[in-house]
């Protein structure tokens, strides 16, 4: 979640500068890759029935943050 937050903050505050956009894209890409792995683990937890409410909440937060980063990269 931290790389996604850093990427969003960079795009929000300094998105008009090329260096900030490139750094946000790299950090956001790392965050998106990490969120894919986390989503796979959360889906496994939901299937096993282990704390499925927490796993579903984490899945929702990660998907919203991932969509926000992709949206800001496309708009900026």
N, C-alpha and C positions, 0 to 999 in steps of 0.2 A: 504494500500500500504506500510505503514511503516514496519509492521512485515515481509512482503515479502522481502523488501529491506535489513532488518537486517539479515534475514536468508541467503540471497544471499551473503552478505558481509562476514558473518561468514564462509560460505562454501568456498568462494573464497580465503580468507586469511588464515584461520585455519582449513580447511577441513580435513587435515590429522590427526588431534587430535580427540580422541573419545568424549571428553566432548563438543567440539565445534560442532561436528556432531549431538550429541543428543540435544543440545540446539537449533541448527538450525532446526532440525526436529520438535521440539515442537513449536518454534516460527513460523516456516513455516506452520505447521498445523493450528495454530490459524489464520494466515494470509489467508490460503486457505479457511477456514471456513468463515471468514469475506468477502472474495471476492465472495463467492457463494451468500451470502445475498445481496451484492452490485450488482451482476449481475442480480439477480431476480428483484431488484428495477429498474435497467436500462432497462431491457426488458419491464417492466411495463410502464416506461416513453416513450419508443419507441412506444409501442402499443397505448398509449394515444396521441402521437404526440407532447408531451411537450419536447422541446429542444432535438429532436431526434439525431441531429448531435453530441451534447455534450455527450449524453448517449451512442451513438455508439462508440465514441472515448474512453470513460471510459471503456466500455466493452472490446475493443481491448487491451488497456493497461493492464487491470486486467488479461485477458486471457494469454497475452504474459508473464507477470510476474509470473503467476501461473505455466505456462509450464516451465519457466526457473528454478524455485525452484524445481519442480519435477525432471527435467532433472539433475540438480546439485546433488540432493539427490541420484539419481540412479547411477551417475557417480562416486561420491566421495566415 
